[in-house]
Amino acid sequence: MRKNLILILLPLLCATLWLTTSCRSSRALRNDPFVLVVDAGHGGNDQGAAGRRSLEKDINLKVARRVCKRIRKKCKDVEVIQTRPDDHFVTLDDRAGMANFFQADLFISIHSNSARGWAEGTETFIHPSARGGRSEQMARLIEQEYVRRGRKSRGVKTANFAVLRGTRMPAVLTELGFISNRGEERFMKSRKGQKRLARCISDAFIRYRRDLR
């Protein structure tokens, strides 16, 4: 019972601590805005994959911040919520739980890949049960934007990731590239690379919203 109570109250605490002033006040100004939750993978003591000169958690957070900033600027009718706006640990259940608590319309989780050898390219995942739906639509738009801006796409794939399994709205998990690849790590670590990646994701979202209207 105590554990269940904590799980119920935690998203409410997160809302109080993490929403910006503009986000907190926007529901009073607009009727039922579109709610987007942006999740920067890993964080805190969970560093994720490690490259030669960077950590996945840092790249994910910097790109996620840029995505949120650009969408807030371009889409005034969208409520943007971050699962972690800084470097702290959030459990997988709480990431999905936050999106469910706020009744999000879309969930985007941002990660950096790792593999042996010289694997390269982006890939975006959806849950196997989401084939043919809006999750897949968003995933394909993200991969299209990556290609349009010169990235190598490994396509849209399915996986039973916890944040995809636990969310009750269209959800995608996108891999920005391989931190284990020296060239891709340099790109993802650079300001120019992060800006381009964030633009790919935010432009894909803008297209997704336009298609819904």
KEDRENPA-928773 format. One record per residue (C-alpha): x, y, z; residue number from 1; residue in three letters. Coordinates in Angstrom, 2 decimals. Example, Ala and Ser with C-alpha at 12.3 -4.5 7.8 and 13.67 -1.06 7.14 Angstrom:
{c1: 12.30	c2: -4.50	c3: 7.80	num: 1	residu: Ala}
{c1: 13.67	c2: -1.06	c3: 7.14	num: 2	residu: Ser}
//
This chain:
{c1: 0.00	c2: 0.00	c3: 0.00	num: 1	residu: Met}
{c1: 2.80	c2: 2.39	c3: 0.93	num: 2	residu: Arg}
{c1: 4.61	c2: 1.67	c3: -2.35	num: 3	residu: Lys}
{c1: 1.41	c2: 2.28	c3: -4.34	num: 4	residu: Asn}
{c1: 0.84	c2: 5.57	c3: -2.55	num: 5	residu: Leu}
{c1: 4.36	c2: 6.73	c3: -3.42	num: 6	residu: Ile}
{c1: 3.83	c2: 5.83	c3: -7.07	num: 7	residu: Leu}
{c1: 0.57	c2: 7.81	c3: -7.09	num: 8	residu: Ile}
{c1: 2.02	c2: 10.90	c3: -5.42	num: 9	residu: Leu}
{c1: 5.37	c2: 10.98	c3: -7.23	num: 10	residu: Leu}
{c1: 4.06	c2: 12.33	c3: -10.56	num: 11	residu: Pro}
{c1: 2.27	c2: 15.11	c3: -8.70	num: 12	residu: Leu}
{c1: 5.52	c2: 16.06	c3: -6.97	num: 13	residu: Leu}
{c1: 7.33	c2: 15.97	c3: -10.29	num: 14	residu: Cys}
{c1: 4.75	c2: 18.34	c3: -11.73	num: 15	residu: Ala}
{c1: 5.33	c2: 20.83	c3: -8.95	num: 16	residu: Thr}
{c1: 9.11	c2: 20.71	c3: -9.27	num: 17	residu: Leu}
{c1: 9.64	c2: 20.41	c3: -12.99	num: 18	residu: Trp}
{c1: 7.01	c2: 22.34	c3: -14.93	num: 19	residu: Leu}
{c1: 8.01	c2: 25.84	c3: -15.93	num: 20	residu: Thr}
{c1: 5.89	c2: 28.85	c3: -15.02	num: 21	residu: Thr}
{c1: 4.59	c2: 29.08	c3: -18.57	num: 22	residu: Ser}
{c1: 3.61	c2: 25.42	c3: -18.57	num: 23	residu: Cys}
{c1: 1.85	c2: 25.72	c3: -15.22	num: 24	residu: Arg}
{c1: -0.21	c2: 28.69	c3: -16.34	num: 25	residu: Ser}
{c1: -0.98	c2: 27.54	c3: -19.89	num: 26	residu: Ser}
{c1: -3.87	c2: 25.26	c3: -18.98	num: 27	residu: Arg}
{c1: -5.69	c2: 28.26	c3: -17.55	num: 28	residu: Ala}
{c1: -5.15	c2: 30.16	c3: -20.79	num: 29	residu: Leu}
{c1: -6.03	c2: 27.37	c3: -23.24	num: 30	residu: Arg}
{c1: -8.66	c2: 24.68	c3: -23.30	num: 31	residu: Asn}
{c1: -7.21	c2: 21.19	c3: -23.38	num: 32	residu: Asp}
{c1: -3.84	c2: 21.83	c3: -25.09	num: 33	residu: Pro}
{c1: -1.87	c2: 19.10	c3: -26.85	num: 34	residu: Phe}
{c1: 0.48	c2: 17.60	c3: -24.24	num: 35	residu: Val}
{c1: 3.94	c2: 16.40	c3: -25.30	num: 36	residu: Leu}
{c1: 6.28	c2: 14.61	c3: -22.88	num: 37	residu: Val}
{c1: 9.97	c2: 14.62	c3: -23.85	num: 38	residu: Val}
{c1: 12.12	c2: 12.08	c3: -22.06	num: 39	residu: Asp}
{c1: 15.92	c2: 12.40	c3: -21.92	num: 40	residu: Ala}
{c1: 17.10	c2: 8.83	c3: -21.39	num: 41	residu: Gly}
{c1: 19.20	c2: 7.85	c3: -18.35	num: 42	residu: His}
{c1: 20.51	c2: 10.50	c3: -15.92	num: 43	residu: Gly}
{c1: 22.11	c2: 10.84	c3: -12.51	num: 44	residu: Gly}
{c1: 23.94	c2: 7.66	c3: -11.48	num: 45	residu: Asn}
{c1: 22.66	c2: 5.97	c3: -14.64	num: 46	residu: Asp}
{c1: 25.06	c2: 7.26	c3: -17.28	num: 47	residu: Gln}
{c1: 23.83	c2: 5.06	c3: -20.11	num: 48	residu: Gly}
{c1: 26.34	c2: 4.18	c3: -22.81	num: 49	residu: Ala}
{c1: 29.81	c2: 5.72	c3: -22.74	num: 50	residu: Ala}
{c1: 31.85	c2: 7.00	c3: -25.64	num: 51	residu: Gly}
{c1: 35.52	c2: 7.96	c3: -25.57	num: 52	residu: Arg}
{c1: 34.80	c2: 11.53	c3: -24.51	num: 53	residu: Arg}
{c1: 31.13	c2: 11.70	c3: -23.63	num: 54	residu: Ser}
{c1: 28.29	c2: 10.01	c3: -21.78	num: 55	residu: Leu}
{c1: 24.93	c2: 9.13	c3: -23.23	num: 56	residu: Glu}
{c1: 22.98	c2: 10.81	c3: -20.42	num: 57	residu: Lys}
{c1: 24.57	c2: 14.19	c3: -21.22	num: 58	residu: Asp}
{c1: 23.96	c2: 14.02	c3: -24.97	num: 59	residu: Ile}
{c1: 20.36	c2: 12.91	c3: -24.45	num: 60	residu: Asn}
{c1: 19.66	c2: 15.79	c3: -22.07	num: 61	residu: Leu}
{c1: 21.20	c2: 18.48	c3: -24.27	num: 62	residu: Lys}
{c1: 19.28	c2: 17.36	c3: -27.34	num: 63	residu: Val}
{c1: 16.05	c2: 16.99	c3: -25.35	num: 64	residu: Ala}
{c1: 16.40	c2: 20.55	c3: -24.01	num: 65	residu: Arg}
{c1: 16.81	c2: 21.87	c3: -27.56	num: 66	residu: Arg}
{c1: 13.79	c2: 19.89	c3: -28.75	num: 67	residu: Val}
{c1: 11.64	c2: 21.34	c3: -25.97	num: 68	residu: Cys}
{c1: 12.88	c2: 24.88	c3: -26.53	num: 69	residu: Lys}
{c1: 12.16	c2: 24.79	c3: -30.25	num: 70	residu: Arg}
{c1: 8.72	c2: 23.21	c3: -29.91	num: 71	residu: Ile}
{c1: 7.72	c2: 25.73	c3: -27.25	num: 72	residu: Arg}
{c1: 8.77	c2: 28.49	c3: -29.62	num: 73	residu: Lys}
{c1: 7.12	c2: 27.07	c3: -32.72	num: 74	residu: Lys}
{c1: 3.99	c2: 25.50	c3: -31.20	num: 75	residu: Cys}
{c1: 2.35	c2: 27.86	c3: -28.74	num: 76	residu: Lys}
{c1: -0.64	c2: 25.53	c3: -28.36	num: 77	residu: Asp}
{c1: 1.50	c2: 22.63	c3: -27.11	num: 78	residu: Val}
{c1: 2.21	c2: 21.85	c3: -23.46	num: 79	residu: Glu}
{c1: 5.78	c2: 20.51	c3: -23.30	num: 80	residu: Val}
{c1: 6.82	c2: 18.51	c3: -20.23	num: 81	residu: Ile}
{c1: 10.28	c2: 17.09	c3: -19.56	num: 82	residu: Gln}
{c1: 10.74	c2: 13.92	c3: -17.51	num: 83	residu: Thr}
{c1: 14.11	c2: 15.26	c3: -16.36	num: 84	residu: Arg}
{c1: 15.21	c2: 18.83	c3: -17.13	num: 85	residu: Pro}
{c1: 18.59	c2: 18.25	c3: -15.45	num: 86	residu: Asp}
{c1: 21.03	c2: 15.48	c3: -14.53	num: 87	residu: Asp}
{c1: 19.14	c2: 13.32	c3: -12.07	num: 88	residu: His}
{c1: 17.90	c2: 9.76	c3: -12.06	num: 89	residu: Phe}
{c1: 14.29	c2: 8.92	c3: -12.93	num: 90	residu: Val}
{c1: 13.08	c2: 5.32	c3: -12.99	num: 91	residu: Thr}
{c1: 11.60	c2: 3.87	c3: -16.16	num: 92	residu: Leu}
{c1: 8.26	c2: 3.36	c3: -14.43	num: 93	residu: Asp}
{c1: 8.18	c2: 6.99	c3: -13.31	num: 94	residu: Asp}
{c1: 8.96	c2: 8.26	c3: -16.82	num: 95	residu: Arg}
{c1: 5.98	c2: 6.38	c3: -18.21	num: 96	residu: Ala}
{c1: 3.93	c2: 7.19	c3: -15.12	num: 97	residu: Gly}
{c1: 4.49	c2: 10.90	c3: -15.56	num: 98	residu: Met}
{c1: 3.29	c2: 10.78	c3: -19.16	num: 99	residu: Ala}
{c1: 0.20	c2: 8.85	c3: -18.09	num: 100	residu: Asn}
{c1: -0.48	c2: 11.19	c3: -15.17	num: 101	residu: Phe}
{c1: -0.49	c2: 14.24	c3: -17.44	num: 102	residu: Phe}
{c1: -2.57	c2: 12.36	c3: -20.02	num: 103	residu: Gln}
{c1: 0.02	c2: 13.15	c3: -22.68	num: 104	residu: Ala}
{c1: -0.90	c2: 13.02	c3: -26.34	num: 105	residu: Asp}
{c1: 2.60	c2: 11.94	c3: -27.37	num: 106	residu: Leu}
{c1: 5.74	c2: 10.61	c3: -25.64	num: 107	residu: Phe}
{c1: 9.22	c2: 10.96	c3: -27.16	num: 108	residu: Ile}
{c1: 12.20	c2: 9.30	c3: -25.46	num: 109	residu: Ser}
{c1: 15.68	c2: 10.36	c3: -26.62	num: 110	residu: Ile}
{c1: 18.68	c2: 8.02	c3: -26.43	num: 111	residu: His}
{c1: 22.13	c2: 7.39	c3: -27.88	num: 112	residu: Ser}
{c1: 23.06	c2: 3.95	c3: -29.19	num: 113	residu: Asn}
{c1: 26.12	c2: 1.77	c3: -28.61	num: 114	residu: Ser}
{c1: 27.49	c2: -1.37	c3: -30.24	num: 115	residu: Ala}
{c1: 30.71	c2: -3.15	c3: -31.03	num: 116	residu: Arg}
{c1: 32.55	c2: -2.19	c3: -34.18	num: 117	residu: Gly}
{c1: 31.62	c2: 0.70	c3: -36.42	num: 118	residu: Trp}
{c1: 27.83	c2: 0.55	c3: -36.33	num: 119	residu: Ala}
{c1: 26.31	c2: 3.87	c3: -37.34	num: 120	residu: Glu}
{c1: 23.00	c2: 5.57	c3: -38.00	num: 121	residu: Gly}
{c1: 19.75	c2: 6.48	c3: -36.34	num: 122	residu: Thr}
{c1: 16.83	c2: 4.25	c3: -35.49	num: 123	residu: Glu}
{c1: 13.48	c2: 4.87	c3: -33.86	num: 124	residu: Thr}
{c1: 11.53	c2: 2.27	c3: -31.90	num: 125	residu: Phe}
{c1: 7.85	c2: 1.70	c3: -31.24	num: 126	residu: Ile}
{c1: 6.15	c2: -1.00	c3: -29.19	num: 127	residu: His}
{c1: 5.21	c2: -4.12	c3: -31.23	num: 128	residu: Pro}
{c1: 1.54	c2: -3.51	c3: -30.46	num: 129	residu: Ser}
{c1: 1.75	c2: -0.02	c3: -32.00	num: 130	residu: Ala}
{c1: 2.36	c2: -1.06	c3: -35.61	num: 131	residu: Arg}
{c1: 0.24	c2: 0.85	c3: -38.08	num: 132	residu: Gly}
{c1: -0.80	c2: 3.53	c3: -35.59	num: 133	residu: Gly}
{c1: 0.27	c2: 7.01	c3: -34.62	num: 134	residu: Arg}
{c1: 3.42	c2: 5.80	c3: -32.87	num: 135	residu: Ser}
{c1: 4.67	c2: 4.37	c3: -36.14	num: 136	residu: Glu}
{c1: 3.62	c2: 7.54	c3: -37.97	num: 137	residu: Gln}
{c1: 5.71	c2: 9.67	c3: -35.62	num: 138	residu: Met}
{c1: 8.65	c2: 7.28	c3: -35.78	num: 139	residu: Ala}
{c1: 8.71	c2: 7.37	c3: -39.57	num: 140	residu: Arg}
{c1: 8.55	c2: 11.17	c3: -39.58	num: 141	residu: Leu}
{c1: 11.57	c2: 11.32	c3: -37.27	num: 142	residu: Ile}
{c1: 13.58	c2: 8.97	c3: -39.45	num: 143	residu: Glu}
{c1: 12.59	c2: 10.94	c3: -42.56	num: 144	residu: Gln}
{c1: 13.87	c2: 14.14	c3: -40.96	num: 145	residu: Glu}
{c1: 17.15	c2: 12.47	c3: -40.00	num: 146	residu: Tyr}
{c1: 17.69	c2: 11.42	c3: -43.62	num: 147	residu: Val}
{c1: 16.69	c2: 14.85	c3: -44.92	num: 148	residu: Arg}
{c1: 19.49	c2: 16.35	c3: -42.86	num: 149	residu: Arg}
{c1: 22.17	c2: 13.92	c3: -43.93	num: 150	residu: Gly}
{c1: 21.93	c2: 11.20	c3: -41.30	num: 151	residu: Arg}
{c1: 22.03	c2: 7.50	c3: -42.10	num: 152	residu: Lys}
{c1: 18.78	c2: 5.86	c3: -41.05	num: 153	residu: Ser}
{c1: 18.54	c2: 2.28	c3: -39.82	num: 154	residu: Arg}
{c1: 14.76	c2: 2.57	c3: -39.96	num: 155	residu: Gly}
{c1: 11.79	c2: 2.14	c3: -37.67	num: 156	residu: Val}
{c1: 11.94	c2: -0.93	c3: -35.41	num: 157	residu: Lys}
{c1: 9.89	c2: -2.51	c3: -32.66	num: 158	residu: Thr}
{c1: 10.98	c2: -3.29	c3: -29.10	num: 159	residu: Ala}
{c1: 9.36	c2: -4.04	c3: -25.76	num: 160	residu: Asn}
{c1: 11.12	c2: -1.19	c3: -23.96	num: 161	residu: Phe}
{c1: 9.62	c2: -0.27	c3: -20.58	num: 162	residu: Ala}
{c1: 8.79	c2: 3.32	c3: -21.53	num: 163	residu: Val}
{c1: 7.01	c2: 2.15	c3: -24.68	num: 164	residu: Leu}
{c1: 5.22	c2: -0.66	c3: -22.88	num: 165	residu: Arg}
{c1: 4.15	c2: 1.49	c3: -19.94	num: 166	residu: Gly}
{c1: 2.82	c2: 4.57	c3: -21.72	num: 167	residu: Thr}
{c1: -0.84	c2: 4.83	c3: -22.68	num: 168	residu: Arg}
{c1: -0.44	c2: 7.18	c3: -25.64	num: 169	residu: Met}
{c1: 1.49	c2: 7.17	c3: -28.94	num: 170	residu: Pro}
{c1: 5.15	c2: 6.74	c3: -27.93	num: 171	residu: Ala}
{c1: 8.52	c2: 6.49	c3: -29.65	num: 172	residu: Val}
{c1: 12.10	c2: 5.96	c3: -28.53	num: 173	residu: Leu}
{c1: 14.65	c2: 7.44	c3: -30.90	num: 174	residu: Thr}
{c1: 18.36	c2: 6.62	c3: -31.01	num: 175	residu: Glu}
{c1: 20.38	c2: 9.64	c3: -32.17	num: 176	residu: Leu}
{c1: 23.37	c2: 7.62	c3: -33.35	num: 177	residu: Gly}
{c1: 26.13	c2: 5.40	c3: -31.98	num: 178	residu: Phe}
{c1: 28.23	c2: 6.88	c3: -29.22	num: 179	residu: Ile}
{c1: 30.55	c2: 3.89	c3: -29.71	num: 180	residu: Ser}
{c1: 31.40	c2: 5.20	c3: -33.21	num: 181	residu: Asn}
{c1: 34.07	c2: 7.91	c3: -32.96	num: 182	residu: Arg}
{c1: 32.70	c2: 9.95	c3: -35.84	num: 183	residu: Gly}
{c1: 29.11	c2: 9.79	c3: -34.61	num: 184	residu: Glu}
{c1: 30.19	c2: 10.56	c3: -31.06	num: 185	residu: Glu}
{c1: 31.95	c2: 13.72	c3: -32.24	num: 186	residu: Arg}
{c1: 28.84	c2: 14.75	c3: -34.13	num: 187	residu: Phe}
{c1: 26.43	c2: 14.05	c3: -31.25	num: 188	residu: Met}
{c1: 28.72	c2: 15.76	c3: -28.75	num: 189	residu: Lys}
{c1: 29.08	c2: 18.91	c3: -30.86	num: 190	residu: Ser}
{c1: 26.77	c2: 21.89	c3: -30.57	num: 191	residu: Arg}
{c1: 26.14	c2: 21.77	c3: -34.31	num: 192	residu: Lys}
{c1: 25.22	c2: 18.09	c3: -34.18	num: 193	residu: Gly}
{c1: 22.91	c2: 18.49	c3: -31.21	num: 194	residu: Gln}
{c1: 21.18	c2: 21.42	c3: -32.87	num: 195	residu: Lys}
{c1: 20.63	c2: 19.42	c3: -36.07	num: 196	residu: Arg}
{c1: 19.35	c2: 16.36	c3: -34.22	num: 197	residu: Leu}
{c1: 16.97	c2: 18.45	c3: -32.15	num: 198	residu: Ala}
{c1: 15.68	c2: 20.12	c3: -35.28	num: 199	residu: Arg}
{c1: 15.00	c2: 16.73	c3: -36.85	num: 200	residu: Cys}
{c1: 12.89	c2: 15.62	c3: -33.89	num: 201	residu: Ile}
{c1: 11.06	c2: 18.92	c3: -33.47	num: 202	residu: Ser}
{c1: 10.31	c2: 19.26	c3: -37.19	num: 203	residu: Asp}
{c1: 8.99	c2: 15.70	c3: -37.22	num: 204	residu: Ala}
{c1: 6.70	c2: 16.64	c3: -34.34	num: 205	residu: Phe}
{c1: 5.49	c2: 19.75	c3: -36.18	num: 206	residu: Ile}
{c1: 4.64	c2: 17.60	c3: -39.20	num: 207	residu: Arg}
{c1: 2.89	c2: 15.07	c3: -36.94	num: 208	residu: Tyr}
{c1: 0.73	c2: 17.82	c3: -35.41	num: 209	residu: Arg}
{c1: -0.11	c2: 19.23	c3: -38.83	num: 210	residu: Arg}
{c1: -1.21	c2: 15.80	c3: -40.06	num: 211	residu: Asp}
{c1: -3.56	c2: 15.42	c3: -37.07	num: 212	residu: Leu}
{c1: -5.48	c2: 18.58	c3: -37.94	num: 213	residu: Arg}
//
